[in-house]
Amino acid sequence: MSAHCQVTGRKPGFGKAVSHSHRRTNRRWNPNIQRKTYYLPSEGRRITLTVSAKGIKTIDRDGIEAVVARIRLSEAKRANRQSRARGDKI
């Protein structure tokens, strides 16, 4: 599983590490990803999300119900976009 936030979409950043002699090597900056379990009162169940530290703050600010609705909407849009790319009629 990759280091990818389900709420904010944060992914690793790529670049170069530069040593004292200016020798450049590839490196990657990983986001602070955590697996968090939240309770959804509307469904009466718990869900586990892979979220970054900023994603946790977003959930605290907006509420878990609103964030889950936003995630499901973006997943539906992505599925719709993929089916159009295949040439399916909607």
Secondary structure, 3 states (H helix, E strand, C coil): CCCCCCCCCCCCEEEEEECCCCCEEEEEECCCEEEEEEEECCCCEEEEEEEEHHHHHHHHHHCHHHHHHHHHHHHHHHHHHHHHHHCCCC
